Amino acid sequence: MGIVRRELGDIAILDVKGELGPNPVDEVTLHQRIKHELEAGRRRLLVNFAEVTFMDSSGVGQLLASLVSTQNSGGKIKLEKIPSKIRILFKITWMEGLFEIFDDEEAAIRSFA
């Protein structure tokens, strides 16, 4: 898994690529990256799933831990462009009701206003 960070105003956009699951010891997890953003004072986070090819229970755990960390810091985390095969996992784990999910990046960015 790789994460590319972009910034638009005060919104940190994290483009996740590859498999969201157990990470090798030397690789930063999504939750670690989100905690880093929060520690740097960023409170508006958008995670782009467009290039996520696989997600398992470890990925679900990372995402839920990221949600809790963000909420505890007074921030907002939103998700965008979740592929249909990953979206099924969101439905069966009831995560669709926990996150604001967008198909369009512009709409996601506007929602932070």
N, C-alpha and C positions, 0 to 999 in steps of 0.2 A: 504494500500500500504506500502511496505517496500523497503528500498534501502540498498544494501550491497555494500560497496566501496572496490575496489581492486586497486592496483597500479602496473604498469609495466613501469619501468623507469620513465619518466616524464609524462606518460599518466595515468590519473585517469579514472578508469572504474567503472561505476555505474550500478549495476545489479538491475533493477526494478522488483518487484514482486507484483502481485495482480492487483488491479484496479487503473488505472490512471484517476482520476476524482476529485470531491470535497473531500477534506481531512477534517477529524475531526480537531477541533481547536488545539488539542495538538499534532498533527502529522505534521512532516516536509514535505513540498511539494517538488516535483522534482525541481521546480525553485529555492526554497530556498536552496536546497542542492547544486545546480549548482552555485548559487551566493556565497555560502560558499567556494566552490572549487576555484572560481575566486579570491575571497578576499585573499585566502591563496597563491595566485600566480600561481596556476595551469592553464595553457592555452590550454592544449590538453585534451579534454574530450570525452569519448566514453560511450554512454548509451546503455546498453544491454536490449532489450525488450523481450527476450526469454520467460520470465515467466509473461508477462503482459497478463491478462485475459480479460480486458475490458478497453476501453478508450472512454471518451465522450468529449464534447466541452470544459469542464474545463481542461481536460488533454491536449487538443489541445492548449488551451491558455497558459498553463504552459510551454509547449514545445516551442511555438513561443516566449514567454517572455525569455526563456532560450537561444534561438538562438540570440535574440537581445542583451541580456546581454553579451553573449560570444563574439559576434562580436564587441561590443563596448569596450570590454576589450582587443581586439587584439588576441583573442583566436579562437580555432576551436572546434566545437562540431560535432560529427558524431554518427550515430545510427547503431545498428546491431541487427540481428535476430528478425525482426518484424514478429509476427505471421500473417498468411494470413488474418484472420478476422480483424485484426488491420490495416493491409496494405491497405485494402479497404478504410478505413477512410482516410488514407494518400493520396490515389488517388482522392477521391471526394473532399477533402479540398485543393488539389494542393500542399500539403506539400512535396510530393515526389521530387518536383523540388527545394525545399529549403534546403534539407538536403542531405548529402552524406550518403547513406544507404548500408550496407554490410550484406551478409548472413554468412560470415566467419570472425571470430574474428582476425585471423592472417592477412587476407587481410586488414581489417580495421586498424590494428596497423601499418602495412607497409605503409599505405596511409599517415600517419602523417610525414613520412620522407621527 
